[in-house]
Amino acid sequence: MISTLLLYNFPLVSYIFFYFQVFSKMGLKSVLCAKIEMKANKDVFYDVFTNKPHHVSIMCPFHVQGCELLEGVFGTVGSKICWTYTLEGKEKISKQVIETIDEEKKVITFKEFEGDLVNKYDNWKATLHIETKGEIDLVSWTMEYERPNENVPELINLLDFIIGMTKVVDDHHVKMNFSKMGLKSVLCAKIEMKANKDVFHDVFTNKPHHVSTMCPLHVQGCELLEGDFGSIGSKICWTYTLDGEKKISKQVIETIDHENKVLTLKEFEGDLVDKYDNWKITLHIETKGQIDLVCWTMEYERPNENVPELINLLDFIVSMSIAIDDHHVKMN
């Protein structure tokens, strides 16, 4: 299956005191996304969540226990529904209004107006988009919300829940003979920066051996194996700690685009390719309005469905990026 998890984390990185105002900005908006390659028919999946959400509990009863129509008609803009679901062993509810439906593009957006999410998070909404890339059909979920303060965690657990639910729904339809196979995955994280965007790009492109001084709990070193830092084809070796275990990642620099601030690294030896095939990561520094974002995209293939998605590595990357950003804020 192909799963793309995108953590657009606008202000995970935006807690800074007033005396750093020259280089800082505030905000706690977040976007978490997951794209999961389908084995079943894409039209069936879209139809279920648009017109028959009350059937979801039949397909994945351990995730969703019900979907009640509160107002209007299933599959129409402005209708209101109430989901009952179990997250980390606790029963939850989410009362949502259907904000948008685009039958042609297979897009539907739900906004929670009452429930366990809006009790802690502001302006929570989720968009489902069924898209096709080449011969691959993807179930794309995008959650948007605002954290009231930095002590409120990102909803990575809900992202994991959505991935699990989606796979179970897909498997349900596969058993009904709508099947195709695939194990490609993509995980992404976007983190809003407080520091100068050029500095971040320069560090990972030209000075990756400096990263360990900025976040020593995450990265312990980056050694040049071949070529020069900042040049395509060069090879480097990262030493890092993930979940308390020391890891290595020997990578080749595949692409560099200084104008667009893009860098792509592919692991050719290390702990990741011991379990995952064709692992690579792309760093992209982008600007949306007045917001500068550090964008990481990992691509890989799982050999089978028993091999987990690399959500722990996604969390590691977010945390590492925050530490590096904080390091540069304190220097200015």
Protein Blocks (a to p, Z undefined) as FASTA:
>chain_A
ZZddddddfklmmcccfklmmmgccdjbdcdddddddfbdfklmmmmmmmmmmlmmmmmm
mlpgbdcdfbhjehiahiacdddddeehiacddddddfbdcfknopaddddfbdjklmmb
ghiacddddddehjaccdddddddddfbfkbccfklmmmmmmmmmmmmmmmmmmnopacc
dfbdcdddddddfbdfklmmmmmmmmmmlmmmmmmmlpgbdcdfbhjehiahiacddddd
eehiacddddddfbdcfknopaddddfbdjklmmbghiacddddddehjaccdddddddd
dfbfkbccfkllmmmmmmmmmmmmmmmmmmZZ
